[in-house]
Amino acid sequence: MIRILTVLAALVALPALIASPTLAQQGPIGRWLTQDGRGVVAIEPCGAVLCGAVVGVTGFQPNGAPPVDYQGRSRCKLQIIGDLHVDEPGIWAGHIMNPDDGNVYTIHISLDPQGRLLMRGFIGIPLLGRTTVWTRYQGRLTTDCHLEHG
């Protein structure tokens, strides 16, 4: 009888487990703390590809104004990653814009065994690029993009 109940419970739970992907199955989807700790970028589906927008930043002005990009736009909700798509199993390719100067770089993204996001940015060939490591952000963000510490 206990075996039957265990099997029934497993069958009831199975659809929920299938519908809820693990972090590894989500790939780069989620909120990521940048390597320097000054920003959080949310990578989400946008159409058939993934995009990334700034959802948390540090460096607010004393008057409460958020930091701005090279064109004077608020970095809060600024899309910096676009056209991110599966390039090969476990590797996503796309573009990232540096909000400091507007330069756009090709990126390859993968996840390491610890679940960290490895982003290789480059112009031309990956060999001439640089890799940064982002970690999943588990903290809280305010609606106006402040990172809450603690």
Contacts in CASP RR format, 6 or more apart in sequence:
PFRMAT RR
TARGET T0000
AUTHOR 0000-0000-0000
METHOD contacts of the structure
MODEL  1
MIRILTVLAALVALPALIASPTLAQQGPIGRWLTQDGRGVVAIEPCGAVL
CGAVVGVTGFQPNGAPPVDYQGRSRCKLQIIGDLHVDEPGIWAGHIMNPD
DGNVYTIHISLDPQGRLLMRGFIGIPLLGRTTVWTRYQGRLTTDCHLEHG
23 115 0 8 1.000
23 136 0 8 1.000
24 111 0 8 1.000
24 115 0 8 1.000
27 90 0 8 1.000
27 92 0 8 1.000
27 111 0 8 1.000
28 43 0 8 1.000
28 50 0 8 1.000
28 84 0 8 1.000
28 92 0 8 1.000
28 109 0 8 1.000
28 111 0 8 1.000
28 117 0 8 1.000
29 43 0 8 1.000
29 44 0 8 1.000
29 45 0 8 1.000
29 50 0 8 1.000
30 42 0 8 1.000
30 43 0 8 1.000
30 44 0 8 1.000
30 136 0 8 1.000
31 40 0 8 1.000
31 41 0 8 1.000
31 42 0 8 1.000
31 43 0 8 1.000
31 55 0 8 1.000
31 136 0 8 1.000
31 137 0 8 1.000
31 141 0 8 1.000
32 40 0 8 1.000
32 41 0 8 1.000
32 42 0 8 1.000
32 43 0 8 1.000
32 117 0 8 1.000
32 134 0 8 1.000
32 135 0 8 1.000
32 136 0 8 1.000
32 137 0 8 1.000
33 39 0 8 1.000
33 40 0 8 1.000
33 134 0 8 1.000
33 135 0 8 1.000
33 136 0 8 1.000
33 137 0 8 1.000
34 40 0 8 1.000
34 41 0 8 1.000
34 132 0 8 1.000
34 134 0 8 1.000
35 132 0 8 1.000
35 133 0 8 1.000
35 134 0 8 1.000
37 58 0 8 1.000
38 57 0 8 1.000
38 58 0 8 1.000
38 59 0 8 1.000
39 54 0 8 1.000
39 56 0 8 1.000
39 57 0 8 1.000
39 58 0 8 1.000
39 147 0 8 1.000
40 54 0 8 1.000
40 55 0 8 1.000
40 56 0 8 1.000
40 57 0 8 1.000
40 137 0 8 1.000
40 141 0 8 1.000
40 147 0 8 1.000
41 52 0 8 1.000
41 53 0 8 1.000
41 54 0 8 1.000
41 55 0 8 1.000
41 80 0 8 1.000
41 81 0 8 1.000
41 134 0 8 1.000
42 52 0 8 1.000
42 53 0 8 1.000
42 55 0 8 1.000
43 50 0 8 1.000
43 51 0 8 1.000
43 52 0 8 1.000
43 81 0 8 1.000
43 84 0 8 1.000
44 50 0 8 1.000
44 51 0 8 1.000
44 52 0 8 1.000
44 53 0 8 1.000
45 51 0 8 1.000
46 52 0 8 1.000
46 82 0 8 1.000
48 85 0 8 1.000
49 82 0 8 1.000
49 83 0 8 1.000
49 84 0 8 1.000
49 85 0 8 1.000
50 81 0 8 1.000
50 82 0 8 1.000
50 84 0 8 1.000
50 85 0 8 1.000
50 92 0 8 1.000
51 79 0 8 1.000
51 81 0 8 1.000
51 82 0 8 1.000
51 83 0 8 1.000
51 84 0 8 1.000
52 79 0 8 1.000
52 80 0 8 1.000
52 81 0 8 1.000
52 82 0 8 1.000
52 84 0 8 1.000
53 77 0 8 1.000
53 78 0 8 1.000
53 79 0 8 1.000
53 80 0 8 1.000
53 81 0 8 1.000
54 75 0 8 1.000
54 76 0 8 1.000
54 77 0 8 1.000
54 78 0 8 1.000
54 80 0 8 1.000
54 99 0 8 1.000
54 145 0 8 1.000
55 76 0 8 1.000
55 77 0 8 1.000
55 141 0 8 1.000
55 145 0 8 1.000
56 76 0 8 1.000
56 141 0 8 1.000
56 145 0 8 1.000
56 146 0 8 1.000
56 147 0 8 1.000
57 66 0 8 1.000
57 67 0 8 1.000
57 75 0 8 1.000
57 76 0 8 1.000
57 145 0 8 1.000
57 146 0 8 1.000
57 147 0 8 1.000
58 67 0 8 1.000
58 147 0 8 1.000
59 66 0 8 1.000
59 67 0 8 1.000
60 66 0 8 1.000
60 67 0 8 1.000
60 146 0 8 1.000
61 67 0 8 1.000
65 74 0 8 1.000
66 74 0 8 1.000
66 75 0 8 1.000
66 76 0 8 1.000
66 144 0 8 1.000
66 145 0 8 1.000
67 74 0 8 1.000
67 75 0 8 1.000
68 74 0 8 1.000
68 75 0 8 1.000
69 75 0 8 1.000
69 78 0 8 1.000
69 99 0 8 1.000
69 100 0 8 1.000
69 102 0 8 1.000
70 99 0 8 1.000
70 100 0 8 1.000
70 101 0 8 1.000
70 102 0 8 1.000
71 102 0 8 1.000
75 99 0 8 1.000
75 145 0 8 1.000
76 144 0 8 1.000
76 145 0 8 1.000
77 145 0 8 1.000
78 99 0 8 1.000
79 97 0 8 1.000
80 96 0 8 1.000
80 97 0 8 1.000
80 98 0 8 1.000
80 99 0 8 1.000
81 94 0 8 1.000
81 95 0 8 1.000
81 96 0 8 1.000
81 97 0 8 1.000
81 107 0 8 1.000
82 94 0 8 1.000
82 95 0 8 1.000
82 96 0 8 1.000
83 94 0 8 1.000
83 95 0 8 1.000
84 92 0 8 1.000
84 93 0 8 1.000
84 94 0 8 1.000
84 107 0 8 1.000
84 109 0 8 1.000
85 92 0 8 1.000
85 93 0 8 1.000
85 94 0 8 1.000
86 92 0 8 1.000
87 93 0 8 1.000
87 108 0 8 1.000
90 110 0 8 1.000
90 111 0 8 1.000
91 108 0 8 1.000
91 109 0 8 1.000
91 110 0 8 1.000
92 108 0 8 1.000
92 109 0 8 1.000
92 110 0 8 1.000
93 106 0 8 1.000
93 107 0 8 1.000
93 108 0 8 1.000
93 109 0 8 1.000
94 106 0 8 1.000
94 107 0 8 1.000
94 108 0 8 1.000
94 109 0 8 1.000
95 104 0 8 1.000
95 105 0 8 1.000
95 106 0 8 1.000
95 107 0 8 1.000
96 104 0 8 1.000
96 105 0 8 1.000
96 107 0 8 1.000
96 119 0 8 1.000
96 121 0 8 1.000
97 103 0 8 1.000
97 104 0 8 1.000
98 104 0 8 1.000
98 105 0 8 1.000
105 121 0 8 1.000
105 122 0 8 1.000
105 123 0 8 1.000
106 121 0 8 1.000
106 122 0 8 1.000
106 123 0 8 1.000
106 124 0 8 1.000
107 119 0 8 1.000
107 120 0 8 1.000
107 121 0 8 1.000
107 122 0 8 1.000
108 119 0 8 1.000
108 120 0 8 1.000
108 121 0 8 1.000
108 122 0 8 1.000
108 126 0 8 1.000
109 117 0 8 1.000
109 118 0 8 1.000
109 119 0 8 1.000
109 120 0 8 1.000
110 117 0 8 1.000
110 118 0 8 1.000
111 117 0 8 1.000
111 118 0 8 1.000
112 118 0 8 1.000
112 133 0 8 1.000
115 136 0 8 1.000
116 133 0 8 1.000
116 134 0 8 1.000
116 135 0 8 1.000
116 136 0 8 1.000
117 133 0 8 1.000
117 134 0 8 1.000
117 135 0 8 1.000
117 136 0 8 1.000
118 131 0 8 1.000
118 132 0 8 1.000
118 133 0 8 1.000
119 131 0 8 1.000
119 132 0 8 1.000
119 133 0 8 1.000
119 134 0 8 1.000
120 126 0 8 1.000
120 129 0 8 1.000
120 130 0 8 1.000
120 131 0 8 1.000
121 129 0 8 1.000
121 130 0 8 1.000
121 131 0 8 1.000
121 132 0 8 1.000
122 128 0 8 1.000
122 129 0 8 1.000
122 130 0 8 1.000
123 129 0 8 1.000
139 147 0 8 1.000
139 148 0 8 1.000
139 150 0 8 1.000
140 148 0 8 1.000
141 147 0 8 1.000
141 148 0 8 1.000
142 148 0 8 1.000
END
